[in-house]
Amino acid sequence: MANKNYQRRKFIKTGAAGVAAFTIVPRNVLGKGFVAPSDKLRIAGIGVGGKGESDLTSFAESPNAEIVALCDVDDRASAKSRKNFPKAKYYTDFREMLEKEKDVIDACSISTPDNTHAVATLAAMQLGKHVYTQKPLTHDIYEARVLTEAAKRYKVVTQMGNQGASGDGVRRTQELIQAGLIGDVTKVHCWTNRPVWPQGIPTPTGKFDLPKELNWDLWIGPAKMIDYNPAYLPFNWRGWWAFGTGSLGDMACHIMDPVFRCLPILYPSDVECSVASIWRAMWDDSANTDACPPSTIIHLTYPRTDGKPGDIKVSWYDGGLLPQRPDELLPEEAFGNWDGGVLFEGTKGKLLADCYGANPRLLPTKLMKEVTLPKETLKRVPEGHWVQWVNACIAGHGKGVTSSPFEFSGPFTESILIGNLAIRSWMMKNPNLKGWDDKYLGRKKLLWDAKNLRITNFEPANQYVKREYRDGWKLVM
């Protein structure tokens, strides 16, 4: 039995040709479209409520996938997944699940709060398991760098859960920009309607009985222990720095994906921001800095990586803030969609796309009928983001292809989270200094040294590069 399990795991890892050519029982005996159990990718879910539940359902649409284990710290959140996959073994602690099921599981889907993404993902990778981790890939900049390096070391198939990365819109945006229709891009504006959860509010207070279905210690994960409060669950944790990454972390991996995919950029050289409601805190020492702010504007400068002169400026707006509508857009035409959008400004013109890079169009939009548009040159992903990952896992590392592997999504996540570093630096209080100019020292342009993961001109900001985990949690390669 041990040898049989080894041979099967070897097949899952390396069997690109074998998927089509070999099964334990001939396919003509099993029937058309049947996939033998030995061919299936056996997936465990870590965080299986909400988005985790929908991810597992999407994986299960592939005949090559089987959901064999489930893990969640909240029995209420996991109820639907346990009903959908009644044969899957159920756990509360992902570390216990990985230990007990390590010879059964081939891959893991991680959809916990942002706070626990990195530790759960790395633990799975270190056991040789392929991983699909929801966006943002990590809570901290340092964690993103660790997972990028882990993808190289452990040679597993990886995918971040920004499903728009597999959409036709992103690829069409690439084709339009690469065809030179708007020239060299010099400036980009990105925006979202988020938050659609509370942000910029006082920290929850009060004493509440802990639900018997919830393991609060595991829900807190690496963060500092606090008393249970229902205000954080099951969705609103996104608005608190201890557990989430705010509007930027939630949506930038969707909206800014075409920016990183289309342009010659990698890491920013500097970042600056402005934050709504911060001025009240100038005279109110009780103002809350535990919560993400209600709205922000972030400006990032990226050196070009293609050798051409000049930088590329990328700006982010959330909480209802928007860039100015371009003159080329008619008054009645939509400026992005409800979820947000992205506007590319080039030396020859402009291009507008919706959230996920959908519906890219030249401005003015009449150009879409007046100019010769490039042919499709990039391979599409008709199977979708989830099944693409399943297929890539079965093909094996180095053979299967995913749209958002950690080699791409790791540096991408780092760049996004530098925006949050700027926000938190802006909100930082200095109790040792007084006065309007000294109380908030983070109101400046921050210079970023990507190689060494450091802000070079404001040391206090570096505390947000890598947080301190509480006892019992670690992130070690």
N, C-alpha and C positions, 0 to 999 in steps of 0.2 A: 504493500500500500504506500509506503514512504517513497519507493522508487517511482510508482505511478504518479504520485503528486508532484514529484520533482520533474518528471518528463512533461506533465501538463503545464507546469509553470514555465518551463523552458519554451514550450510551444507558444504560450501567450506572449512571451517576451520577444521571441525571434521569428515567429512563424508567418511572415508576410506571404510567402509563396504557399505555405501549407494551408492557409485559410481557404484558398480556392481549390487546392489539389488533394487535400487529405482530411478525412474524418475517421473516427473509429468505426462507424458503420457507413457504407456507401449511401450517398444522398438519394440515389434512385430507389433505394429500399425505404428510406425514411420518408420520402415524399418531397415534392417540389416546395422550395422555400423553407424547409425544415433545417434548423441548425442543431447539430448534435450538442449535448451538454458539455462535452470536452472542448468545444470550440468557443464557448461563451466567455465573455469578460465578466468576472464575478466582482461586483461593486459593493462597497460599504459606504453608507452615508453617515457623516459626522455633522450633526445639526440637520434634522430632517423635517422641521416645521417650516412653514412659509415658503421662502425661496428654495430651501433645501428640498422640500416636498416636491415642488414643481420641477426641480432639476432631476430628481430621481425618476419622476414620471417621464421626462423627456428622454433620459437614457434608456428607459425600459421600452421605448418605441422601437429601438433597434432589436432585431431578432438575435443579435450577437451579444446582448447584455442580459445579466441576471443580477437582481438586487438580493444579496445574501446576508447582509447585516445592517443594522440600524443603531444609531447612537444619538441620544439627546438627553439633556439635563432636565427637560421638562416633559413629563408624560402627557400633559395637555397639548403641547405643541406637536408632539410626535404622533398623536392619535390617528390622523389621516394616513400617514405613511405606514403605520403598523397595520392599518386596515387594508391598504393597497398591496402590501407585501407581507402577508401573514406568515410565510415560511421563513422570512428573514429573522435571524436571532437579534434580540434587542438588548442594548447596553445603555448605561448611564454615563460611564467614563470611557472616553475614546482610547485611553491608554490601556485599560483592561481589554477592550475589544480588540485592539491591534495585537496584543500579546496572545490572547486566546484564539484568535481567528487568523493569525499570520500565515498559516499554511492553507487557508481557504481563500482569503481575499487576494485579488489581483490589483485592485484599484480603489481609490477613495474619492468621494465627493465631499468637500468641506464647505459648509454654509452656516457657520456659527456667527455670532457677532464679531465684528472686525478685530476685537481685542484678542481673540483666540485663533485667528487664521494661521498665523505663522507657526505656533507651537504644534498645532494639529497637523499642518501640512508637512512640516519637517519630520515629525515623528513617522508619518506614513512613508515619506521618501526614503528615510534611513532603513526601512524594511524592504526597500525595493518596489514599493507600490506606486503605480501611476497615480497622478493627482489632478483633480479638477477643483480649483479653489475660487470661490466667489470673489467678486470685486468689492472694494479694492483688495489687491492681493494681500496686503498687510496693513497693520495699524500704524507702524513706524517706518521711517526711512531705512534704518539699520536692518530691520527685519526683511525688507524688500531686497537689500543687497545680499543677505544671507540666503534667501530662497533662490536668487539668481545663481549664486555660486553652487548651491545644492543641486540645481538642475544639471549643471555640468558634471558634478562629482558622481551623483547617483544614477545618472543615465536612465531616467524614467520619462515617460511621456507626460507632458504638463499642459494645462490650459487654464487661463483665468476666465471667470464667468462673465465676461463682457460680450454677450452674444452678438451685438452689432458688428463685432470684428469679423464675423463670418457672413455678413450681409452683402447683398449686391451693391448697396449704396456706397459703402466704403470703397469697394473696388472700382466703381464707376468714378468716384471722386479722384482716386489715384490716376485713372486713365486720363481724365480731363486735365489734371494738373501736369502730369508727365508729358502730355502732348504740347505743353507750352501755351495753352490758350489764354492763361492770365499772366504769363511771364514768370519771373522769379517772385515767389511769395515773400513779402517783407513783414507783414503784420497779420495776426489772426485774432478774432474775437470769438469767445465761447460763452454760452450762457445756459442757465437752467431755471426752471420754476421752483426747484427745491429750495428750502425745506417744505415738505408737506407734513411735517411732524413738529412738535414744539422745539424751538431753539431760543436762546437768549432769555430764558426764564430762571427764576430762583431755583436753587437746588431743592429737590423734594425733601420733605421732613415728615415726621410722625412715626409711630410704632405700628407695625402690622404683623399679623400672624403669618408665618411662613406656610404656604400651601404644601400639603403633604406630597404633591406630585412633582415638586421642584427641588432640585439639589442646588441650593443657592451658592454654596462654596464653589462648585464646578462652574456655575454660570458666571461668577465673578472672574474665574480664570486667573491670568497673571496680574490682574489689576489689584489695587489696594482694597482690602476688605471694607465694606460698608454694610449697614443694616439693610435688610430686604425692604424694598419699596416697589409696589406694583406700577408706579409711574414709568419704570424703565422697560417693562415687558408688555407685550411681546415685540414691539416695533420701535418704540420711542427712544431706545438706547442710542440710536444714531445721532441724537443731538447732544450727547455727553462725551467729553473728551476721554473719559476713562474707558469707554466701551466702543465708541464710534468715531467716525472721521468727518461728520457733518455733511453738508451739501456737496462739498468738493469731493470727498471720498466716495460718496454715494453715486454721483453722476458723471464726474469727470472721466472715469474709465470708459464710459459710453460716448460722451460728447467729444472728448479730446482724442479719441482713438484715431480718427482720420488725420488729425494734425500730426501725430507721431508716425503714422503709417505713410503719409504722403511727403513729408518734408525732411530735409537733411539736418536733423537735430538729434541730440541725445540727452545731455544734461544742461540745465540752465546755469548761467554764470552769476545771475543775481535775481532777486525777487523783492517786491515791495507790495504793500496792500493798504486798503482802507477798510474799516470795520464799522458797521452801523451800531449806534447806541453806545459807542465807547466813550463819548464825551461826558455822559452822565457820570461815569465812574471817576472822572477827574476830581469830582468833589464828593463822591459817595464811596467811602472805603468799604462799604458792605456789598458793593456791586459784585456780581457773580462771575467768576472766571472758570467755573467747572463746566459751564455749558458752551456749546458752539454758538457763535453770534447769529442773529437773525438774517443778516445779509452782508456780503463782502464783495470787494473788487480786488483782484490779484493781478499783478503784472510780472511776467517772467521774460527774461532776456536769454535767448539761445544763440550761441555761436554756431555758425553754419559748419557742417561737416563735409561739404562738397568742395571746399577750397575756394569758393567765391567770396568776395569781400562783403562785409556787413553782417549784421545780426538779424535774427528773426524775433519779433516781439509778439508774445502771446498773452492775451488778457482774458481773465475769467470773471464772470458776473453771476451772482446768485441772489436768492431771496427777493425776486421781483425786479432787480436792477438789470438794465439792458444797455448795450452799446447803442450809439446813435444809428438810426436807420440809414443805410446808404442811399445817396441821391438817385442811384440807378434803379432802385426798387420803387415801383409805383405805389401810391398811397394805399390802394386797396389790396395789394399783394401781401401774402403772409410773410412775416419775418421769422423764419424757423417754424416750429410747431409748438404745441402746448408744453412738451417736455423740455424744449430748448433748441439750440441750433449752433452753427459755426459759420463764420464769415471769413473767407480768405481774401486778403488784399494783395494783389500782385502788381508788378511793374507794367503789365498790359491790361489788367482788368480785375474783376472780382468774381468770386464763386460763393454761393450760399447753399448750405445743406441743413437738413433737419437733424434732430437727435438720432444717434446711431449712424450718422453720415447718410441718412436716407434722402432721397430726392435731390441730389446735387443739381444745381442749375447755374448757368452763367448769368451775370447781370450786365445790362438789363435782360430779362428773361426772354425777350424776343430773339436774342442771339442763339438760343437753342434751336431755332428753326432757320436762322440765317447763315450760320457758319457750318463748315464741314466738321462734324464731330468724329473723334477717333473711334476705330473699331474696338471691340472687346478683345483685350489681350491677356487679361488676368483670369485665371481659373476661378470659377464660381464654386460655391459650397451648397449645392441644392439639398444635401442631407441635413444641413443645419449644424450649429455650433456643438451641440451635445453628441449627436451621432458621429460627427467628424472625430471627436475625441475618442469615442468607443472604437471606431475603426482604426485610429492611429495606435491605440494601445494594443490591439490585436496584431497589427503589423509589426509593432515593436519600435523601440527607441532607434532613431536614425533612419527609419524607414517610413513610419507614419508621419503625417503632417497635420499640425493644428494651426489655427489662425492666431492664437494668442499664447504661445509658449512662454515660459518664464524668461527665456532669453530676451524676449521682447517686452513682456508685461512687467517684468521686474524693474528694469530701468524706467519704464513708463510710470509705474507706481511711485518710484522714488521722486520723479519730477513732480507728480501731482502732490505728494505729501510735503514737498518743500513749500507749497502754498500754505498748508496748514501750519507749518513751522513759522511762517511769517505772521499768520493770524495770531498764533499763541504768543509770539514775541511782542506783537503790538499790544496785546491785552495784559502783558506782564506788569505787575506792580512792583515798585521798589520802595519798601517801607523805610529805608534808610535816608531817602532823599525827599525833599518837599518842594512844592512849587509846580507850576503848570508845565514847565519845560523838562523837569527832572523826573516827575512821577512816572511817566511812561517813556522808557528809554528805547523801546522797540520801534518807534515811529521813524524808521529810516530804511534806506535801501540796504538789504542784506546781501553780502558777497559770498558766493558758494564755491567751495573747493570740493568738487565731486569725487576726486580720487581719494581724498582723506575723509570724506563725509563730515565736513565742518564748515560752519560760518566763520569767516576769518575776521570780521570787523565788529562782532557783537557776541562775546563769549556766552552770555546767559542764554542765547537762543539754542545753543548746542544741547541743552538738556532735553530738547524735543526731537533730537535725532534718534536717541535710543533711551527708552524709558527703563526704569528699574522694575523688575518683576518681583512679586512677593515670594516669600519662601515656598519652596515646593515646585516652582516653575522655572524652567531654563530653556535657552535656545542655544544649543551647542552643536556645531558641525561634527 
